Amino acid sequence: MIPVGIVGFSGYSGAELVHILSRHPHVEPVLLEHREEEPSNFPGPRRLPYSADTGLPLVFLATPPEVSIELAPGLLDAGSKVIDLSGAFRLGTAGNYQRWYKATHPRLDLLAEAAYGLPEFYRSTIPGKRLIANPGCYPTAANLALRPLLEAGVIDRAAGIVCDAKSGVSGAGRKPTLKTSFCEVTDNFSAYSVLEHRHVPEILRTSGLEEAELSFTAQLLPIERGILETIYFRALNEHNFVKIYLDRYLNDHFVRIYPEGRFPDLRAVARTNFCDIGVHVDAKTRRGVVVVAIDNLVKGAAGMAVQNMNLALGFPETAGLL
């Protein structure tokens, strides 16, 4: 069993990582206590005080972007691979980071070096990398739904694409805020970060869309977990849209395509690493709808991170996830 470290194990994504890695056939999770970790219900895994020089072959950072930027260089210098679950290294350029995170990135070298860890599109680039930026949850769903159709050239991009995205409250993280408090969330449904959501540049970067071609709105559901996105587009011509997906994801274990006219719901993907996609296009009006569902804490965070770890360390990609 290979030991791998987790910093930020008391957060929602970090706790999900511990849960998945505890049943992994090839690794042993080691909880790295950084600053003041809150007590957690993990009696099994070893705990160590955080040190950059851990001697661990790989460390997960389930931490806010500013903490990941602080910790990643030391871990990399000490020889550990790093999989970062924050947005610290996802956006590729200093300009993107400045615009969407309202801050100057202090390590442009690592920003440029990081592999974007969405295996369904970048599988071949991950194994040799020492720094992997885990995708955001909303972009994971959006890009898995949109990119095959854009690659096939069947969407009328000039007509615009609308992505109506809904997420459970765990997507906002564990730190208490007024917006995620019980009284604000329960029996409610609200939009947030309209036209300014930090995940938009990830959708654009992977899909190849221009910002003016995409309208993305995130909304908060009064549930614990799950993301469901309904994406609207205009088709250029008549095609077998289901076949486009089936052909594109033929060798991908974690993407499930529904028959024409059927659509996923959140219950179908809860606590799994699957991404479920259903599509329907009206031939007469060329109106198209894609519905895509993932668990934001698994395929949208910890499960994807384990998928990336499996590729980085040479394990079967499905290890610990099926």
SULBEL-V744844 format. One record per residue. N is the residue number from 1. RES is the residue in one small letter. D_CENTER is the distance of its C-alpha to the mean C-alpha in Angstrom with 1 decimal. Layout:
BEGIN
n->[N;N]
res->[RES;RES]
d_center->[D_CENTER;D_CENTER]
END
This chain:
BEGIN
n->[1;2;3;4;5;6;7;8;9;10;11;12;13;14;15;16;17;18;19;20;21;22;23;24;25;26;27;28;29;30;31;32;33;34;35;36;37;38;39;40;41;42;43;44;45;46;47;48;49;50;51;52;53;54;55;56;57;58;59;60;61;62;63;64;65;66;67;68;69;70;71;72;73;74;75;76;77;78;79;80;81;82;83;84;85;86;87;88;89;90;91;92;93;94;95;96;97;98;99;100;101;102;103;104;105;106;107;108;109;110;111;112;113;114;115;116;117;118;119;120;121;122;123;124;125;126;127;128;129;130;131;132;133;134;135;136;137;138;139;140;141;142;143;144;145;146;147;148;149;150;151;152;153;154;155;156;157;158;159;160;161;162;163;164;165;166;167;168;169;170;171;172;173;174;175;176;177;178;179;180;181;182;183;184;185;186;187;188;189;190;191;192;193;194;195;196;197;198;199;200;201;202;203;204;205;206;207;208;209;210;211;212;213;214;215;216;217;218;219;220;221;222;223;224;225;226;227;228;229;230;231;232;233;234;235;236;237;238;239;240;241;242;243;244;245;246;247;248;249;250;251;252;253;254;255;256;257;258;259;260;261;262;263;264;265;266;267;268;269;270;271;272;273;274;275;276;277;278;279;280;281;282;283;284;285;286;287;288;289;290;291;292;293;294;295;296;297;298;299;300;301;302;303;304;305;306;307;308;309;310;311;312;313;314;315;316;317;318;319;320;321;322]
res->[m;i;p;v;g;i;v;g;f;s;g;y;s;g;a;e;l;v;h;i;l;s;r;h;p;h;v;e;p;v;l;l;e;h;r;e;e;e;p;s;n;f;p;g;p;r;r;l;p;y;s;a;d;t;g;l;p;l;v;f;l;a;t;p;p;e;v;s;i;e;l;a;p;g;l;l;d;a;g;s;k;v;i;d;l;s;g;a;f;r;l;g;t;a;g;n;y;q;r;w;y;k;a;t;h;p;r;l;d;l;l;a;e;a;a;y;g;l;p;e;f;y;r;s;t;i;p;g;k;r;l;i;a;n;p;g;c;y;p;t;a;a;n;l;a;l;r;p;l;l;e;a;g;v;i;d;r;a;a;g;i;v;c;d;a;k;s;g;v;s;g;a;g;r;k;p;t;l;k;t;s;f;c;e;v;t;d;n;f;s;a;y;s;v;l;e;h;r;h;v;p;e;i;l;r;t;s;g;l;e;e;a;e;l;s;f;t;a;q;l;l;p;i;e;r;g;i;l;e;t;i;y;f;r;a;l;n;e;h;n;f;v;k;i;y;l;d;r;y;l;n;d;h;f;v;r;i;y;p;e;g;r;f;p;d;l;r;a;v;a;r;t;n;f;c;d;i;g;v;h;v;d;a;k;t;r;r;g;v;v;v;v;a;i;d;n;l;v;k;g;a;a;g;m;a;v;q;n;m;n;l;a;l;g;f;p;e;t;a;g;l;l]
d_center->[26.2;24.4;23.5;20.0;19.5;17.2;17.6;16.7;17.2;18.6;15.5;13.6;10.6;13.4;15.6;13.3;13.2;16.9;17.3;15.7;17.4;20.6;21.0;19.9;23.1;22.9;21.6;22.8;20.6;22.4;21.8;22.4;24.0;23.3;25.4;26.1;23.6;24.5;26.1;23.8;24.7;24.0;27.6;26.8;24.8;26.7;26.4;27.2;27.7;25.2;26.5;25.1;27.6;26.3;27.2;23.9;22.5;18.9;17.4;14.0;13.7;12.2;14.1;14.4;14.4;18.1;18.4;16.0;18.2;21.2;20.4;18.8;22.1;24.2;22.2;22.1;25.8;26.5;25.1;21.8;18.7;15.8;12.1;10.8;7.9;9.3;9.9;13.1;12.9;10.4;13.1;15.8;18.8;20.7;21.4;17.9;17.3;20.7;20.3;16.9;17.2;21.0;21.6;22.9;20.8;23.3;22.0;21.8;22.5;19.3;17.3;19.0;18.8;15.1;13.5;10.2;8.5;7.8;10.9;12.0;13.0;13.5;14.6;18.0;17.0;15.1;18.1;20.3;18.1;18.6;15.6;12.0;9.4;6.0;3.8;3.5;3.6;6.7;6.5;4.9;7.8;10.1;10.2;10.7;13.4;15.0;15.2;17.6;19.9;19.9;20.7;23.5;24.9;25.4;24.0;26.4;24.4;27.4;27.2;23.8;20.6;19.6;16.2;16.9;13.8;14.3;12.5;14.1;15.3;13.3;10.4;13.1;13.5;16.8;19.1;21.6;22.1;24.5;22.0;20.3;23.7;25.0;27.7;25.5;22.9;25.1;26.8;24.9;22.4;21.5;19.8;18.5;17.9;19.5;19.4;18.0;14.4;12.5;9.7;12.5;13.2;9.9;10.9;14.4;13.9;12.4;14.5;17.6;18.4;20.5;19.8;23.0;21.9;18.9;19.2;16.1;16.7;14.6;16.6;16.8;18.0;20.4;18.6;16.7;13.4;11.9;10.7;13.3;13.7;17.2;17.6;21.2;22.8;26.2;27.0;29.4;31.3;31.5;29.2;27.9;24.4;23.5;24.9;22.8;19.7;21.6;22.8;19.5;17.7;20.9;19.8;16.2;16.3;13.3;13.8;16.8;18.9;21.4;25.0;26.2;26.5;24.2;20.9;18.4;18.1;16.0;18.5;17.9;14.4;14.8;14.2;13.3;10.7;12.0;11.0;14.4;15.9;19.4;21.3;24.8;26.9;30.3;32.6;35.2;33.1;30.2;27.8;24.5;21.9;18.6;17.0;13.5;12.3;9.5;9.6;7.2;8.4;8.3;6.4;3.6;4.8;8.2;8.8;6.6;8.3;11.5;11.2;11.1;13.9;15.9;16.0;16.9;19.6;20.9;20.3;19.8;16.2;16.5;18.2;17.6;15.2;18.0]
END
